[in-house]
Amino acid sequence: MKPNPVGIKNFVCATADGIVLDFELYQGTGSLIEKVEEPEGLSLGSLVIERLCQTLHRGTKVYCDRFFTTIKGAQRMMEKELYMTGTIMKNRLAEAKHKLPSDKAMKNAGRGTSSEVSAEDGKLCVVKWYDNKPVLLMSVVHGTQPEDTCQRWDKKVKQYVTVSRPSIVREYNIKMGGVVI
C-alpha cells in the first residue's frame, strides 16, 4: 500500500552473530515453489524457510519470527532433522490456543506467567508467556524448563523488576540477537 513501492525483498539466513549463510532475492512465490520439494500447502514464510534451510546441516537449530513460523513448516523441518523455534501467530495454532490460558487470565496472574502445551507425540511445544503482553512461541527443542529470571522495565514504578522467564524465551532472544532468518 505504499504510494511508490520500490526496492527488493531479500530473505537472509544468518548466524546469531550476523554472518550470512544463504539468501534469496524474492522474485515472487512462483520462483520459490520451483526451488522447494513438495511445496503444496506451504505459506510464503514456510517456502522461504524451506529454501533457505536447503544449505544447512542436519541437526541445525533455526530461529525465526512469526512471519515464518507455522506448525506444518516445523514438522517438515523435523523430517529433515532441522529444529525450528520461533514466535507464532494465534491464528496459526490449531488446538493449542484452546488449551492455553486466556490473555486476561495471564494478565491477572502477572508478569512472568507462562504456560506450555505439547503435541501428542511430545515433539512440538507451544509456550505462552506474559510479559507486557502475551507472547506465543513454538519450538521442537525448547520448552518452559528450566526457567530463570530477567530484568524488565516496569513503566508504573519506573524501575527494573525481576520477572520469571521460560527457557524458550531466553534461547530465542539470544539467537535472534543477530540477523536471523
C-alpha positions as CSV (number, residue, x, y, z in Angstrom):
1,M,0.0,0.0,0.0
2,K,3.0,2.3,-0.3
3,P,2.5,5.1,-2.9
4,N,5.8,4.3,-4.7
5,P,6.7,0.7,-3.9
6,V,10.3,0.4,-5.0
7,G,13.1,-1.9,-3.7
8,I,13.6,-5.6,-3.4
9,K,13.0,-8.2,-0.7
10,N,16.0,-10.2,0.4
11,F,15.4,-13.1,2.8
12,V,18.6,-13.9,4.7
13,C,19.7,-16.9,6.7
14,A,22.4,-15.9,9.1
15,T,24.1,-16.9,12.3
16,A,23.2,-15.3,15.6
17,D,26.5,-13.2,15.1
18,G,25.1,-11.9,11.8
19,I,27.3,-14.0,9.4
20,V,25.3,-14.6,6.3
21,L,24.9,-18.3,5.4
22,D,22.4,-18.0,2.5
23,F,20.0,-15.6,1.0
24,E,17.1,-15.5,-1.5
25,L,16.1,-12.4,-3.6
26,Y,12.3,-12.6,-3.6
27,Q,11.0,-12.8,-7.2
28,G,7.5,-14.0,-6.4
29,T,6.0,-17.1,-4.9
30,G,6.3,-19.0,-8.2
31,S,10.1,-18.7,-8.1
32,L,10.2,-20.2,-4.6
33,I,7.8,-23.0,-5.5
34,E,10.2,-24.1,-8.2
35,K,13.1,-24.3,-5.7
36,V,11.3,-26.3,-3.0
37,E,10.4,-30.0,-3.0
38,E,6.7,-30.7,-2.4
39,P,5.6,-27.0,-2.0
40,E,1.9,-27.9,-1.8
41,G,0.1,-26.2,1.1
42,L,3.0,-24.1,2.3
43,S,2.7,-20.4,3.1
44,L,5.2,-17.9,1.7
45,G,7.0,-17.9,5.1
46,S,7.3,-21.7,5.1
47,L,8.5,-21.7,1.5
48,V,11.2,-19.2,2.4
49,I,12.3,-21.3,5.4
50,E,12.4,-24.5,3.2
51,R,14.5,-22.7,0.6
52,L,17.0,-21.2,3.0
53,C,17.4,-24.3,5.0
54,Q,18.5,-26.4,2.0
55,T,22.1,-25.5,2.7
56,L,22.0,-26.2,6.4
57,H,23.5,-29.3,8.0
58,R,21.2,-31.8,9.8
59,G,20.8,-31.1,13.5
60,T,20.9,-27.3,13.0
61,K,18.6,-25.2,15.2
62,V,16.7,-22.4,13.2
63,Y,15.2,-19.4,14.9
64,C,12.7,-17.2,13.1
65,D,10.0,-14.7,13.7
66,R,6.2,-15.1,13.4
67,F,6.1,-14.5,9.7
68,F,8.0,-17.7,9.0
69,T,6.7,-19.9,11.9
70,T,4.0,-22.5,11.1
71,I,3.2,-25.9,12.6
72,K,3.4,-27.5,9.2
73,G,6.7,-25.8,8.4
74,A,8.2,-27.0,11.7
75,Q,7.0,-30.6,11.1
76,R,8.6,-30.6,7.6
77,M,11.8,-29.3,9.0
78,M,11.8,-32.1,11.7
79,E,11.7,-34.6,8.9
80,K,14.9,-33.1,7.6
81,E,16.4,-33.1,11.1
82,L,16.3,-29.3,11.3
83,Y,14.9,-27.8,14.5
84,M,12.7,-24.7,14.5
85,T,12.0,-22.2,17.3
86,G,10.1,-19.0,16.8
87,T,7.3,-16.7,17.7
88,I,4.0,-17.7,16.2
89,M,0.7,-16.0,15.5
90,K,-2.5,-17.1,17.3
91,N,-4.3,-17.9,14.1
92,R,-1.6,-20.5,13.2
93,L,-2.3,-22.6,16.3
94,A,-4.9,-25.2,15.8
95,E,-6.0,-26.8,19.1
96,A,-3.2,-25.4,21.2
97,K,-4.7,-22.0,21.6
98,H,-7.8,-23.5,23.3
99,K,-5.6,-25.4,25.8
100,L,-3.6,-22.3,26.8
101,P,-4.9,-19.8,29.4
102,S,-6.6,-16.6,28.1
103,D,-4.8,-13.3,27.8
104,K,-7.0,-11.9,30.6
105,A,-6.2,-14.8,32.9
106,M,-2.5,-14.4,32.3
107,K,-2.6,-10.6,32.9
108,N,-4.4,-11.2,36.2
109,A,-1.7,-13.7,37.2
110,G,1.0,-11.1,36.5
111,R,4.2,-10.7,34.5
112,G,6.4,-13.8,34.2
113,T,3.4,-16.2,34.0
114,S,3.9,-18.9,31.4
115,S,2.0,-22.0,30.2
116,E,3.1,-24.8,27.9
117,V,1.2,-27.2,25.7
118,S,2.8,-30.1,23.8
119,A,1.7,-32.1,20.8
120,E,0.5,-35.7,21.5
121,D,3.8,-37.1,20.2
122,G,5.7,-34.7,22.5
123,K,7.9,-33.4,19.7
124,L,6.4,-29.9,19.3
125,C,5.5,-27.5,22.1
126,V,3.8,-24.1,22.3
127,V,4.6,-21.7,25.1
128,K,2.6,-18.7,26.1
129,W,4.5,-16.2,28.3
130,Y,3.1,-13.0,29.7
131,D,5.5,-10.0,29.9
132,N,4.0,-6.6,29.0
133,K,1.6,-8.5,26.7
134,P,1.2,-12.2,25.9
135,V,3.9,-13.8,23.6
136,L,3.4,-17.1,21.8
137,L,6.4,-19.2,20.9
138,M,6.7,-22.6,19.3
139,S,9.7,-25.0,19.4
140,V,10.8,-28.5,18.8
141,V,13.8,-28.2,21.1
142,H,12.9,-25.8,23.9
143,G,10.1,-25.5,26.4
144,T,9.5,-23.6,29.7
145,Q,12.0,-25.5,31.8
146,P,14.5,-24.6,33.1
147,E,13.0,-21.2,34.0
148,D,15.3,-18.3,35.0
149,T,14.7,-14.6,35.8
150,C,15.4,-11.5,33.9
151,Q,15.3,-7.8,34.5
152,R,12.4,-6.0,32.7
153,W,11.4,-2.3,32.8
154,D,8.2,-1.5,34.6
155,K,6.6,1.8,33.5
156,K,4.4,2.1,36.5
157,V,7.2,2.0,39.1
158,K,9.8,3.4,36.7
159,Q,12.4,0.9,37.6
160,Y,13.6,-2.6,36.6
161,V,11.7,-5.6,38.1
162,T,12.7,-9.2,38.2
163,V,10.4,-11.4,36.0
164,S,10.4,-15.2,35.6
165,R,11.3,-16.2,32.1
166,P,10.9,-19.6,30.3
167,S,13.9,-21.3,28.7
168,I,12.4,-20.9,25.2
169,V,12.2,-17.1,25.6
170,R,15.9,-16.9,26.8
171,E,17.1,-19.0,23.9
172,Y,15.0,-17.2,21.3
173,N,16.2,-13.8,22.5
174,I,19.9,-14.9,22.4
175,K,19.7,-16.4,18.9
176,M,17.7,-13.5,17.4
177,G,20.2,-11.0,18.6
178,G,21.9,-11.1,15.1
179,V,20.2,-11.1,11.7
180,V,18.5,-14.4,11.6
181,I,16.0,-15.8,9.1
